[in-house]
Amino acid sequence: MRFRLLHPQPADHTAFGGAGGHGSGPARRTPLLNLLLTSGGWREDAWAVAVPQILGAHGVNVIQARSGVEASNVIRSVTVHIAVVDLALPLDDRSAIGSEPAGARVLQLLRRLDAPPPVVVVRPPQPTRRESTRGLVDALLDGAFSVVDRPCHPELMLRVMQRIIERHYVERAVARRAAAATDINYTNPQHQQET
């Protein structure tokens, strides 16, 4: 799959409210978006390796957090435009295996923001259909845009990212520009006479 980052005007990187920050990816220009990517577990997921490389090359500032404490610090210090929250995220670097995961806490922090970002929830394989449905409903009630089960292929995660960008940022930027153009027509009588 070839990932295309769609936005209304390629030269206008501020259309999405992007600001400089820290994270992976080249520092060629102002990032289009800040993506908080959390991943927990004892081994690296394929999507957690591929997404920063691919989106970073497209101007997205990918900020990785390996614990709930790191994610909380990022949320407090940077405007998060999109978040990927792994429910298996440990609370901190010293958390013992088997301790309560911090993914749900990170979801609550994001939901309490003045402008909550769209969130992709990554959850472990569900043992039963009932638990799967209950977990899906809980995640959607917590404001998730999408819920992805492990194991997740990088291509699936990139498709979800593309849907988020199209729905939450491209469509809104186009609508703002259309509204601004309409306001110009109504507020500038000279412009109305010319058209």
C-alpha positions as CSV (number, residue, x, y, z in Angstrom):
1,M,0.0,0.0,0.0
2,R,1.3,3.4,-0.8
3,F,0.3,6.0,1.9
4,R,-0.7,9.4,0.6
5,L,-1.1,12.3,3.1
6,L,-3.9,14.3,1.7
7,H,-4.4,17.9,2.6
8,P,-5.9,20.9,0.8
9,Q,-2.7,22.9,0.1
10,P,0.7,21.2,0.4
11,A,2.5,24.5,1.1
12,D,0.2,25.4,4.0
13,H,1.4,23.3,7.0
14,T,-0.3,25.5,9.5
15,A,-3.7,24.6,8.3
16,F,-3.9,21.8,10.8
17,G,-2.5,23.7,13.7
18,G,0.9,22.0,13.5
19,A,3.7,23.3,15.6
20,G,7.3,22.3,16.1
21,G,8.0,19.7,18.7
22,H,10.2,16.7,19.5
23,G,9.9,13.3,18.1
24,S,11.0,11.1,15.2
25,G,11.1,12.1,11.6
26,P,13.1,14.6,9.7
27,A,13.1,18.2,10.9
28,R,12.7,19.6,7.4
29,R,9.7,21.8,8.0
30,T,7.0,22.5,10.5
31,P,5.1,19.3,11.2
32,L,1.6,18.9,9.8
33,L,0.4,17.1,12.9
34,N,1.6,15.8,16.2
35,L,0.9,12.1,16.6
36,L,1.2,10.5,20.1
37,L,2.1,6.9,19.6
38,T,2.0,4.7,22.7
39,S,3.0,1.1,22.7
40,G,3.5,-1.4,25.5
41,G,4.5,-4.9,25.9
42,W,7.7,-6.8,26.0
43,R,8.3,-6.8,22.2
44,E,8.0,-4.2,19.6
45,D,4.9,-4.4,17.4
46,A,5.4,-4.1,13.6
47,W,3.0,-1.1,13.4
48,A,4.9,0.7,16.1
49,V,8.1,0.6,14.0
50,A,6.6,1.3,10.6
51,V,4.1,4.1,11.4
52,P,6.8,6.6,12.7
53,Q,9.0,5.9,9.7
54,I,6.3,6.3,7.1
55,L,4.3,9.2,8.7
56,G,7.5,11.0,9.7
57,A,8.6,11.1,6.1
58,H,5.3,12.8,5.3
59,G,5.8,15.6,7.8
60,V,4.0,14.1,10.8
61,N,5.7,14.6,14.1
62,V,5.5,11.2,15.8
63,I,6.1,11.3,19.5
64,Q,6.5,7.9,21.0
65,A,5.7,7.1,24.6
66,R,6.6,3.7,26.2
67,S,4.7,4.3,29.5
68,G,1.7,6.1,30.9
69,V,4.0,8.6,32.7
70,E,5.7,9.5,29.4
71,A,2.3,9.8,27.6
72,S,1.0,12.0,30.3
73,N,4.1,14.3,30.0
74,V,3.6,14.5,26.2
75,I,-0.1,15.4,26.6
76,R,0.8,18.2,29.0
77,S,3.5,19.7,26.9
78,V,2.5,19.3,23.3
79,T,-0.7,19.7,21.3
80,V,-1.7,16.2,20.3
81,H,-3.6,16.1,17.1
82,I,-3.9,12.3,16.8
83,A,-3.2,9.6,19.4
84,V,-2.6,5.9,19.3
85,V,-3.2,4.4,22.7
86,D,-2.1,0.9,23.5
87,L,-4.3,-0.4,26.3
88,A,-1.3,-2.7,27.4
89,L,0.9,0.4,28.1
90,P,2.7,0.1,31.4
91,L,2.3,2.8,34.0
92,D,6.1,3.6,34.1
93,D,9.4,2.1,33.0
94,R,9.8,0.3,36.3
95,S,6.3,-1.3,36.3
96,A,6.5,-5.0,36.9
97,I,5.0,-7.4,34.5
98,G,1.4,-8.1,35.5
99,S,0.8,-4.6,37.0
100,E,-2.3,-2.8,35.9
101,P,-1.9,-1.2,32.4
102,A,-2.1,2.6,32.0
103,G,-3.8,2.7,28.6
104,A,-7.2,3.5,30.0
105,R,-5.8,6.3,32.1
106,V,-4.2,7.8,29.0
107,L,-7.5,7.7,27.2
108,Q,-9.1,9.6,30.1
109,L,-6.4,12.3,30.0
110,L,-6.9,12.7,26.3
111,R,-10.7,12.9,26.7
112,R,-10.4,15.7,29.3
113,L,-8.5,18.0,26.9
114,D,-10.3,21.1,25.7
115,A,-9.9,19.8,22.1
116,P,-9.7,16.0,22.4
117,P,-7.8,14.4,19.5
118,P,-9.1,11.4,17.5
119,V,-7.8,8.3,19.2
120,V,-7.0,4.8,17.9
121,V,-7.1,2.2,20.6
122,V,-4.9,-0.8,20.3
123,R,-6.1,-3.7,22.5
124,P,-4.8,-7.2,23.2
125,P,-6.6,-10.2,21.6
126,Q,-9.9,-10.7,23.3
127,P,-10.6,-14.2,24.8
128,T,-14.4,-14.2,24.1
129,R,-16.8,-12.4,21.8
130,R,-18.7,-10.9,24.8
131,E,-15.5,-9.4,26.2
132,S,-14.6,-8.1,22.7
133,T,-17.9,-6.4,22.3
134,R,-17.8,-4.9,25.8
135,G,-14.3,-3.6,25.3
136,L,-15.2,-2.1,22.0
137,V,-18.2,-0.3,23.5
138,D,-16.1,1.0,26.4
139,A,-13.4,2.3,24.1
140,L,-15.9,4.0,21.8
141,L,-17.6,5.6,24.9
142,D,-14.1,6.8,26.0
143,G,-14.0,8.7,22.7
144,A,-12.0,6.3,20.4
145,F,-12.2,7.0,16.7
146,S,-11.2,3.4,16.0
147,V,-10.3,0.2,17.9
148,V,-7.7,-2.2,16.5
149,D,-6.9,-5.6,17.9
150,R,-3.5,-7.2,18.2
151,P,-1.8,-8.4,16.1
152,C,-2.1,-5.4,13.9
153,H,-0.6,-5.1,10.5
154,P,1.1,-1.7,9.7
155,E,-1.0,-1.3,6.6
156,L,-4.2,-1.4,8.7
157,M,-2.9,1.2,11.1
158,L,-1.9,3.4,8.1
159,R,-5.4,3.1,6.6
160,V,-6.9,4.2,10.0
161,M,-4.5,7.2,10.1
162,Q,-5.4,8.2,6.6
163,R,-9.2,8.1,7.5
164,I,-8.5,10.2,10.6
165,I,-6.6,12.8,8.6
166,E,-9.2,13.0,5.9
167,R,-12.1,13.2,8.3
168,H,-10.8,15.4,11.0
169,Y,-8.3,17.6,9.3
170,V,-8.7,17.8,5.6
171,E,-12.5,18.1,5.6
172,R,-12.4,20.7,8.4
173,A,-9.7,22.8,6.7
174,V,-11.7,22.8,3.5
175,A,-14.9,23.7,5.3
176,R,-13.1,26.6,7.1
177,R,-11.7,27.9,3.8
178,A,-15.2,27.7,2.2
179,A,-16.7,29.5,5.2
180,A,-14.0,32.2,5.0
181,A,-14.7,32.7,1.3
182,T,-18.4,32.9,2.0
183,D,-17.8,35.5,4.8
184,I,-15.7,37.6,2.3
185,N,-18.6,37.6,-0.2
186,Y,-21.2,38.7,2.4
187,T,-19.0,41.3,4.2
188,N,-17.4,42.9,1.2
189,P,-20.1,44.6,-1.0
190,Q,-17.5,45.6,-3.6
191,H,-16.5,41.9,-3.9
192,Q,-20.2,41.0,-4.4
193,Q,-20.6,43.5,-7.2
194,E,-17.6,42.0,-9.0
195,T,-19.0,38.5,-8.9
